[in-house]
Structures are given as structure tokens and as C-alpha cells.
């Protein structure tokens, strides 16, 4: 079985399991209403370290998903482009937050939404992104659409747990559902264009490290599962 069919089968199985578990558990406690409200605009600084947000309209991050679908799944989407004022390197940041991670509202990971937007995934690997607060499990993809080559790093946070795949996210949501809890969740993604693949991933790691350094502990916990 080829990788695409295996991925599709794994996602289908996870969806069926999630539907069954939701029907059995009837989760009623909503994590989004139980804790401090998520405010992405306030949590993510516009300037930190050597990085500054590019305020120009031309710097808007391109989302491979259609706006209609995005608005159905997520309650908040933060999309910014940052420039390293020392080197001129550019990193695109996208964070999408959804309050209800049940089977009909679950997050769409880049492995699914990028191909749906016309990109081919040329390389895919799991890894860890090292920070001084601990390591974040991540997924690294190299995507290509026509002349646009876009390496990216992403992870998902479901409730308080990090996942790096659609199946992992669904199974994590399932564990909450079996306890009667409706978890919230987010996708954190950074990407670059115009750099060699290895340099892209090194730049993304540097950017994320600097961003997490500039955040409060509560924001790091929400966005990366780190204290």
C-alpha cells in the first residue's frame, strides 16, 4: 500500500474511532470555557529578539485552505510574516485555534491541507525542536507548488498535549472525550521560502526559540505545551 493510501486509511480509522467514542462518552466539559481565554493577538509579540513583524499588506501569509473552510473550523487565526532585521531572512507564522476538537470540528494538519491546496509533499519527517524550556515534538515537511518551494515545521496542541499528525491529534482528542471533556486545540506552523531546505529548517528553529523566549510561561504552555 502506498504512503498516501496508508495515511488516508489511518485517518479514516481514527475518525471512526472518534465518532464511536464521542457517541459513547457524550463529553460535556469544554476546556475552552474552563481556563483563561486564548487571545492569539495578545499572546504573540510583534517584535522579539532580532525579529520584527512585516506590516506591509504584501506580506500576508498565504493559507492553502479556503477562507470558508478556515472560518468553519477555527475561531481564531493568526497569520504574520516576520523579518530578521540583521539578516533579512523571512519567516511566515500561522497559528489556528479551535475551541471544539470533536470529530466534526477537528484541526486540519498541513499534511492534508497543503496537498488540498495544490502542493506536493516531497519530504516528511518527525523530529524535535530544542528550546531552553524543553523539546517540542514537531513534523517537518518540504512542500512544492509550481515554482514555490515551502519547507515548514508544525505541531498541534490538543488540550494540553502536543501531537504531530492527524491521527495523533484525533486519538488525543479521543482520550479527552472518554473523560467527558471537549478539548480545544491549535495548529502552530512556521514556514520559509527562498532558502535551501536545511537552512529553512535551521531558520525556523531559531525563530521559534526566540519567540518562546519572549513569551510568558502561560502562553508557552498553550502554544507549545512547555512551561
N, C-alpha and C positions, 0 to 999 in steps of 0.2 A: 504494500500500500504506500502511495507516495506521501510526502510530508503534508501537503495541503489536505488530502483526504483524511489523514490521521488527525490533523488539527480540527477539521470540521466534525469528525466523529467524536473527538474528546469534548468539544464544545456542546454538541448535541446531548451527549450523556450527562454532562454537568447540568445542562438546562432541565433535563427530565428529572434528575435527582432533586434539583432546587424546587421545581414545581411540586413534586410529591412532598418534600419536606415542608414547604410553605403551607400546603393543604393540611398536613398533619399538625403542624405546630401553631398555626394562626398567630404569628408574632404581633404583639400589641405595643411594646415599649419602643418608642422611637428615639434613637441615640441623638438625632439632630435637635430634639427638643429637651433632652435631659442635661446637656452640658452648655458650655459657652458657645454662643453662636459663631459660626465660621464667617469671617469677613476677609476675603482674599485681598481686596484692595488695601486694607489696613495692615494685613499680616506681612505682605511682601514689600520691602522698601524699594523706592525708585532709584536710589543711589546707595552703593555699598562697595567697600574696597576700591578697586580701580574701575568698577563697572557703573555705568550710568544709563538710564532708560533713554532710548531714542524717541523723542516726542513727535517726530515727523509722521504724517499720515502714510507716507510711502513705506514706513517701517512696520506696518500692521502684519502680524503673524498670519500666514495662510493656514486655515484649518481644512484638512482633507474631507471632513464631514460637512454635509449641508447644514445651513443655519437652522432650518426647520427641525432636523433631527437633533441637533445640539440643544435647542430650546426645550425639546420634549424630555431629554434625559437629564439635563443639568440645570440646577438653579443658579449657579454662578460659573462664569468662565473668565479667567484672567489670561490675556494674551499680550505679551510685551516683547519688544526687541531691546537688547542691551548691547552697549558698545564698551569695549575695554579702551579707556581713554589713553592708555600707554601704548598699546599696540595696534589699535583699530580693529581688532577681532570682534566679530558679531555673534551673539548667541540669542536664539529665539526661545522664549519661555512660554509654556502653555500649562495652565492648571485648570482642570474642570471638576467641579464639585456637585455631587448629587445627594440629596437628603434621604433618598429611599432606595436602598440596594436590594430590592426584591427582584424576582425573575423578569418582570416586565419593565424595570427601570434601571437595569444594571449598566455599569460602565462599559464603554467601547474602547478596548485597548488598541494601540497603534497597529498591532499585528493584523487586526481586522479592518480598521477604518482607513489605513493607508492604501491597501490594495483596492478597497472600495472606491477610493479617490483616484485611482489610475496609477498608483505607484507599484513597482515591483520590489519585493524584499529580496535583496541579493545576499544578505548575511544576517544571521540572528544568533545571539549568544547571551546566556545568562552570566552574571558576574556580581561583583560587589563594588560599591563606590565608597572609598575610605574617607571618613571625616574624623575630626578630633573628638566627636561625640559618639563614634561607633561607625560600623559599616552598614550601608543600606543595600539590601538585595535589589539588583536592577536587571533590566533587559536592554541590550544594545542591538539596534537594527541599522543596517545600511539600506536605504531606500533610493529608488531611481524612477523618475518620470520624465521622459524625453531628455532634455539637457540638464535637468535639475537633479543633482545628487545630494541627498539629505541624510547623513548619519544622525541617529538620535538615541538618547538614553531616556528610559522611563521606568516608573514604578507606579503601583496603585496602593492606596491605603484604604482598607475596608474596616470601618470601625477604628480599631487601634492596631491593626495588623497589616503588614506590608505583603503584597502579592506581586508577581511578575508575569502573570498570564491570565487569560480569560478564565481558564479552568480553575486556577488558584484563587482568583477573586470570587468566583461562584461558590467554590467549596468553603471559603472563609465566611461568606455571607450565610451559607447553609448552617455553619456551626452556631452563628448568632441566632438564626431563625429557630433552631431547635431549642434555644433557651428563651424563646418568646420575644426576641429583640429584633427590631428593624434597624440594621446598621446604616450609617451614612458612608460615603466613600468619595475618593477623588483620584484622578489621574494626574501625575506630575511628569511633564515632558520637557526636555531641553534638546534643541537641535541646532545644527550649523550647516551652512552651505559655503562652497568655495574653498574648502580646506581639504587636504588629504585625510583619508578616513582616520588614521591613527592620531593625527593632530586634532581632528574634530573631537574625538572622544577624550583626549587629554584636556582640551579647552573646556569641554562640558564638565569634566570632573573639577577643574579649577574653579569654574563659575559656581557650581553647586556648593563646593566647600566654602567659598567666600560668602555666598548667600546665607547658608546655615549659620555661619559665624555671626552674621549681622542680625539674626532673628532672636526673639525671646524663646525661652525653653518651651513655653506652651505652644508657640507657633511651629517650632521644630517637631514637636510631638505630633501635631495634627498633620503636617505636610510630609514628614519623613519617618514617623514612628520613633524618633530619637528624643531623648530627654536633654 
